Amino acid sequence: MVHAFVMVKTGAGESERLLAPIRELETVTEAHIVAGAYDVIAEVDAEEVYNVLQTASSKIQGLEGVTDTKTYISMDD
C-alpha cells in the first residue's frame, strides 16, 4: 500500500466547491482546506505509486478549477 499527500492549488474561491469532489475520489481517504501555498490537502491510499499518480494527475487535475498539484509519497508506515 502506498500512502501519499496531494497538495492542490485552486483558482480563487474554488476550494470549498472542489472539496467534496476530491473527497469522493476512490483512493482519497481524507481532504481538508488549508491555509498556505496550497488550498487543499488530500490523503491518498493506493495499491501502487502509479495509482497515486493517476489520482493526482488525471482525477484531481482533471477537475475544473484545479490549477496545480504537488504529490508527496509517505516514506514511513
N, C-alpha and C positions, 0 to 999 in steps of 0.2 A: 504494500500500500504506500502511496506517495501522498504526503501532506504538503500543501502549499498555501501561500498567501498571494492573492492577486490584488494589487493596488489599482484602483480605477479612477481616472480623471474624467470628469463630465463637463458638458457645457454649462454655462451659467444657469442656475436654477433647476438643473435636471436631476440632481442627486435623489431627491425624495421620490420622483416619478420612476427612477430606474432601480430603486432598492428592491421592490417586490419582484420584478422580472429576474433580477440577478439571484435573489434568494430561491426562486422557483427552479433554477437550473439543477439538474440531477446530481451533479458532483459537488455543488456548493452546499456546505454544511452550515455556514453562518455568513452573514454580511451585515456591515454596520456603516453608517455615515460617520465620517471623522473630519476633524479639522487638520489642516496642514497642506502639503503639496498635492496630495490626492484627496478625493472626495468620498470614496467608498473603499473599504477593505473587505474582500471576500475570502473565506477559508474554503479550500478545495481539498477533497479526499478522492483519489482515483487509483485505479489499479496500476497504471503506468505513467511515466512522465509525459508520454505522448498525449494521454487523455487530459492531463492538466493543461498542456499547451493548446490542445483543441478547445478546451473550455475557455481559456483566456483569449486566444486569437480568433476563433470562429464565433463562439457563442456570445461572450461578453462584448468583444469589439464589434460584433455584428448588431448590437443594439443601437438604435438611433439615439444620439445624444452622448454616447461614449466617445471621448476624443483620444484617450491613451490608456494603456495598461502597462504595468510592470509586475513581473511574476517572480516570487521568491520561493524556492523549494526548501522545505524544512530539512535540516540535517540531523535532527535528533528524533527519537521515537515518540 
